[in-house]
Amino acid sequence: MNVNELNSVALAMVANGKGILAADESSPTIKKRFDSIGAESTEENRRRYREMLFTSEGVADYIGGVILFDETIRQSTSDGVLFSQYLSDLGMIPGIKVDTGAKALAGFPGETVTEGLDGLRDRLAEYSGLGAKFAKWRAVIHIGNGIPSEYGLSANAHALARYAALCQEAGIVPIVEPEVLMDGDHSIERCEEVTAAALDVVFAEQRAHNVALEGIVLKPNMVISGTDASSRAGPEEVAEATLRCLNAHVPAEVAGIAFLSGGQSAEEATEHLGLMNQAGDLPWELSFSYGRALQAPALAAWQGEEANFAAGQRALFKRAKLNSLAHLGRYEVAMESAA
């Protein structure tokens, strides 16, 4: 796949008010989600839950891509259609999480590096055969006393670049996700400082590895106060700081930016996105790639009960539509009660 084709796929995921549904929770993570509603995390329950999300009527109008987990990309609808095929037929591009998780970075207490490069070229070829058109790799950056270190940022940026280069070699669009965690009591100013440093080293490594920036989607955190901060910044300040950071540190040729929600509530993540898209012209599509902030209301409505299947779908539809409006700069908080 050439750069124009990569760019075309990347834009299809995030243009025209569309965003990305992150449904790539690992088995331990989705077990925690199911535990919260008292549902058993069996393979069939996981399949049925994902089917509920993917078959929600009208959601394809607002979702341009769906990130799948290894188990999910091999599963099918109740009618026997592979999920990847079902999504493609509706215009929702299927993708795949390919990293194997963040592990402790030896010699650097409190920091992690994401693993999964070994054998990735062969795995990408297999996933391409299963219908994946894009992939995702998440680097996890902690803010704490003396961290992140320069080396911690560099190690994660290097892995993200190697992954992205392998993806493009395979004709797959890489989602590049350097997540500065909300965990901690840090200020929004500290988050902006660390996010800026992370983005600088990420793009230096992308260029060093000859990654075509027109053929990637960046999945960053928003610039936001730590969860335990004594005084947390308001929505307008979050939007202003995030745009300032992105404009200064993200190259204009990047096809699109799709934010992670990172522990924000569903409503917070939508409001912040909407404010940013009301700020005026931007060099890239500014969209969403939410997991919990799209799924949490659907999960709560479903409760693991077949009788609530349609209610779960309506909850997802509402969040997808509101985030699409936020992407287009047309979201207002009052829509939450009206929708």
FENDA-V276312 format. One record per residue. N is the residue number from 1. SS is DSSP state (h for helix, s for strand, l for the rest). PSI is psi in whole degrees, 0 to 359 (999 if undefined). OMEGA is omega in degrees with one decimal (999 if undefined). Layout:
# FENDA-V276312
N&SS&PSI&OMEGA  N&SS&PSI&OMEGA
This chain:
# FENDA-V276312
1&l&130&-179.6  2&l&177&-174.6  3&h&322&179.3  4&h&321&179.1  5&h&319&175.9  6&h&316&179.5  7&h&320&180.0  8&h&317&178.0  9&h&315&-179.1  10&h&316&-179.3  11&h&325&179.3  12&h&333&179.5  13&h&331&-169.2  14&h&359&-178.8  15&l&172&175.7  16&l&37&177.2  17&l&4&-178.2  18&l&160&177.3  19&s&192&-172.8  20&s&132&172.9  21&s&118&176.3  22&s&105&179.6  23&s&41&-172.0  24&l&27&179.5  25&l&135&175.1  26&l&167&-179.2  27&h&316&177.4  28&h&323&-178.2  29&h&315&-178.7  30&h&334&174.8  31&h&319&177.7  32&h&319&179.5  33&h&317&179.7  34&h&322&177.2  35&h&325&-176.7  36&h&339&178.0  37&h&7&177.4  38&l&26&178.6  39&l&145&-180.0  40&l&136&-178.3  41&l&71&174.0  42&l&163&179.2  43&h&320&-179.3  44&h&321&177.3  45&h&321&177.2  46&h&318&178.8  47&h&315&-176.9  48&h&322&177.9  49&h&312&178.6  50&h&323&177.8  51&h&320&177.3  52&h&314&-179.9  53&h&310&-171.1  54&h&332&-175.7  55&l&11&178.1  56&l&124&-175.6  57&l&130&175.9  58&l&351&-174.1  59&h&335&179.7  60&h&344&176.2  61&h&340&-173.2  62&l&346&-177.8  63&s&121&-178.2  64&s&342&-179.5  65&s&154&178.9  66&s&124&177.4  67&s&124&-178.2  68&s&161&173.5  69&l&162&-177.3  70&h&316&179.2  71&h&317&-171.8  72&h&324&-177.8  73&h&345&178.2  74&l&357&-177.1  75&l&168&-176.0  76&s&165&172.4  77&l&171&177.8  78&l&339&178.3  79&l&3&175.5  80&l&14&177.6  81&l&126&177.4  82&s&137&-179.9  83&h&317&-178.3  84&h&321&178.7  85&h&318&-179.9  86&h&312&-179.5  87&h&315&-179.5  88&h&319&-178.5  89&h&333&178.9  90&l&359&-179.8  91&l&12&174.9  92&l&113&-172.6  93&s&127&178.8  94&s&139&176.6  95&s&179&-172.4  96&s&135&171.2  97&s&128&-175.8  98&l&349&177.7  99&l&161&-179.0  100&l&18&172.5  101&l&161&179.8  102&s&130&179.0  103&s&159&-179.9  104&s&135&178.6  105&l&112&-174.8  106&l&131&178.4  107&l&356&-176.8  108&l&81&-176.3  109&l&135&178.2  110&l&354&180.0  111&l&157&-179.6  112&s&162&170.1  113&s&141&-176.8  114&s&135&-178.6  115&l&168&177.1  116&l&7&-179.6  117&l&329&-179.0  118&l&125&178.2  119&l&8&-174.5  120&h&322&-179.6  121&h&315&179.8  122&h&322&179.4  123&h&321&177.6  124&h&321&177.5  125&h&319&178.5  126&h&314&-178.8  127&h&324&175.9  128&h&318&177.5  129&h&334&178.2  130&l&2&173.4  131&l&359&-178.1  132&l&133&177.8  133&l&347&176.7  134&s&167&-178.9  135&s&169&179.3  136&s&139&177.2  137&s&126&-175.5  138&s&122&170.3  139&s&140&-175.7  140&s&121&-175.6  141&s&119&-178.1  142&l&141&171.2  143&l&128&179.8  144&s&195&-179.3  145&l&106&179.5  146&l&4&178.4  147&s&151&10.2  148&l&151&174.0  149&l&163&176.3  150&h&320&179.9  151&h&321&178.7  152&h&316&177.0  153&h&317&-177.8  154&h&317&-178.5  155&h&318&-179.8  156&h&322&179.0  157&h&322&179.0  158&h&316&179.1  159&h&318&178.6  160&h&323&-178.8  161&h&318&177.2  162&h&317&177.4  163&h&313&-176.8  164&h&319&179.3  165&h&318&178.0  166&h&321&177.6  167&h&309&-177.4  168&h&326&174.3  169&h&324&-178.3  170&l&1&-178.8  171&l&25&-178.0  172&l&135&178.8  173&s&125&176.8  174&s&131&164.3  175&s&122&-177.6  176&s&113&-171.0  177&s&94&171.2  178&s&102&-175.0  179&s&114&169.7  180&s&114&-171.6  181&l&149&174.1  182&l&342&-175.4  183&l&131&176.8  184&l&181&-177.3  185&l&22&-176.3  186&l&158&179.8  187&l&167&175.9  188&h&328&178.3  189&h&320&177.8  190&h&321&177.0  191&h&318&179.6  192&h&319&179.6  193&h&313&-178.4  194&h&320&178.9  195&h&318&178.3  196&h&315&180.0  197&h&319&-179.9  198&h&315&-179.1  199&h&320&-179.8  200&h&314&-177.5  201&h&327&176.3  202&h&312&-177.1  203&h&332&172.9  204&h&318&179.8  205&h&322&177.9  206&h&316&-179.8  207&h&321&179.7  208&h&332&-179.7  209&l&12&178.0  210&l&35&175.3  211&l&133&177.3  212&l&110&-175.1  213&h&336&176.5  214&h&345&-176.3  215&h&27&175.0  216&s&161&167.6  217&s&128&176.7  218&s&132&177.4  219&l&86&-176.9  220&l&167&167.0  221&l&159&167.3  222&l&156&176.5  223&l&111&-167.5  224&l&153&178.2  225&l&152&174.1  226&l&151&-177.6  227&l&324&-176.1  228&l&15&179.9  229&l&142&-177.0  230&l&328&178.2  231&l&109&-174.5  232&l&139&-179.0  233&l&147&179.3  234&l&174&-174.9  235&h&316&-178.8  236&h&322&179.8  237&h&321&176.7  238&h&313&-179.5  239&h&315&-178.7  240&h&314&-179.0  241&h&321&-179.1  242&h&314&179.1  243&h&320&178.4  244&h&316&-178.6  245&h&315&-179.0  246&h&315&-179.1  247&h&328&-177.9  248&h&339&-168.8  249&h&359&177.7  250&l&122&-180.0  251&l&145&-176.4  252&l&336&-175.8  253&l&349&175.7  254&l&134&-174.2  255&l&316&-176.6  256&s&157&174.9  257&s&128&179.7  258&s&105&-174.2  259&s&146&163.9  260&l&158&180.0  261&l&330&167.5  262&l&34&178.2  263&l&356&173.3  264&l&156&172.4  265&l&162&179.5  266&h&318&-176.6  267&h&319&177.9  268&h&312&-176.6  269&h&322&179.6  270&h&317&-179.5  271&h&315&-180.0  272&h&316&179.9  273&h&318&-179.3  274&h&316&179.6  275&h&320&-179.9  276&h&320&-177.7  277&h&351&173.7  278&l&356&-172.8  279&l&351&178.6  280&l&193&-174.9  281&l&137&178.0  282&l&152&-177.9  283&l&347&-178.6  284&l&162&168.0  285&s&134&179.7  286&s&100&-167.8  287&s&200&-176.0  288&s&147&171.2  289&s&75&-171.3  290&s&144&171.5  291&l&275&-179.0  292&h&320&-175.2  293&h&346&169.9  294&h&322&-170.6  295&h&331&-171.1  296&h&314&178.3  297&h&325&178.8  298&h&318&178.6  299&h&316&-179.7  300&h&324&179.1  301&h&324&-177.0  302&h&311&179.4  303&l&21&178.6  304&l&12&-175.5  305&l&129&179.9  306&h&328&-179.7  307&h&340&-177.9  308&h&10&-175.8  309&h&309&-177.5  310&h&326&178.8  311&h&320&176.3  312&h&320&179.1  313&h&320&178.3  314&h&323&179.2  315&h&319&177.3  316&h&317&-179.5  317&h&316&-179.7  318&h&313&-177.5  319&h&321&178.8  320&h&317&-179.4  321&h&315&-178.9  322&h&322&177.7  323&h&327&174.8  324&h&317&177.0  325&h&322&177.0  326&h&319&177.1  327&h&324&-178.7  328&l&359&-179.8  329&l&21&-175.9  330&l&8&-176.6  331&l&140&170.9  332&l&144&-176.2  333&l&327&-179.3  334&l&339&179.4  335&h&338&-178.4  336&h&318&-179.0  337&h&336&-178.1  338&h&332&-173.2  339&l&999&999
